[in-house]
Amino acid sequence: MNIPFLDLKATYLELKAEMDAAYQRVMNSGWYLLGRELEAFEAEFAEYCGVKHCIGVANGLDALHLILRAFDIGPGDEVIVPANTYIATWLAVSQCGALPVPVEPDQRTYNIDPALIEKVITPRTKAIMPVHLYGQPADMDPILEIAARHGLKVIEDNAQAHGARYKGRRTGGLGHAAGNSFYPGKNLGAFGDGGAVTTNDDTLADRIRLLRNYGSKIKYYNDEKGFNSRLDELQAAFLRVKLTKLDEWNERRRRIAAFYIQKLGVGSTERSELVLPLVASWTEPVWHLFVIRHPQRDELQNKLMAAGIGTLIHYPFPPHLTSAYREMGSHAGAFPVAEELARTVLSLPIGPQMSHEQAHHVIQSMKAVAR
Ligand SMILES: *Cc1c(COP(=O)(O)O)cnc(C)c1O
């Protein structure tokens, strides 16, 4: 049995009739950018996240970047980011000319450790950017409390957590604004690039609408130097179809995660070195990824590959150790928790179209090879 890490074509095939109808509708409309599909998707996704505004943009990185711009964050400013995240979180800050200031994750949840945030706040700090990594909500209450005390913005990186809940409330509406990615592999994924800003802030929403479209509200009247970052009509139409399935598809991911945890958890065998993801009691994760840890991670990955099971590493290098951030002058050991995660994490297959038999095969193989 071969199990791919993620089967994106299966997401299309499950919704083929609706997707093909959406395609025909847009193609026949003769209107391909900033039209009715985008407006409808923005209204539907805003309602889903429980916020007033959703503004579609070209991708998740742009969503984060435009939020920072719209809050006038730039050169000389600092933004607090997790030391372990996909590099896009940091790049959004760098693109504005501001400085990403890393904070180590909590060892158990892999999300930014709120207890370490206050130590790195300086007079230049303007915002905190927590990431709901792997689809598990970050601990937002202490972050919001610290931000309020220091007059900082809280910008959620919600790229991996569409539909997740923190203390009953949906992510994407917990801070001042959130950046969402609709990269194909995300829980709500387009068939190409896409992204959106979600927020309750009217002023910010207006500014993002300007910035995504050349700084212009009325064609050829340019109020400021903007960007070209739009979510096109085809992707918006596809996302509208997928949004109707998001809760059901997240529920299927939850079932697979529960099955993995039940069968690979404490007491199932002698695999004391295997670390399973911890679900904090106040979160309802959406399992964008199912990430385990193991000291012999590379060996485990090879053995699973030999058994036909696709796995990936999210992420093999923390941003501070990449060539892209060599100017930070960071050495190995600067952020030991993030570095330890990068050495030991492994993402098992999970997805809405994965069958019970496939999950069972992953579990049997894990039992055979992991010690
Ligand atoms: C995917 C992702 C992004 C960037 O999204 P794109 O749409 O690929 O630009 C940002 N942050 C995190 C945590 C992500 O996983």
The ligand as a Gaussian input file, in Angstrom:
#p B3LYP/6-31G(d) Opt

LIG

0 1
 C        1.909000      28.845000       4.080000
 C        2.345000      29.753000       5.134000
 C        2.537000      31.132000       4.909000
 C        2.587000      31.756000       3.559000
 O        1.533000      31.506000       2.720000
 P        1.713000      31.615000       1.129000
 O        0.306000      31.614000       0.644000
 O        2.492000      30.425000       0.674000
 O        2.418000      32.890000       0.825000
 C        2.815000      31.944000       5.995000
 N        2.936000      31.435000       7.234000
 C        2.791000      30.124000       7.489000
 C        2.931000      29.637000       8.903000
 C        2.506000      29.231000       6.450000
 O        2.379000      27.928000       6.718000

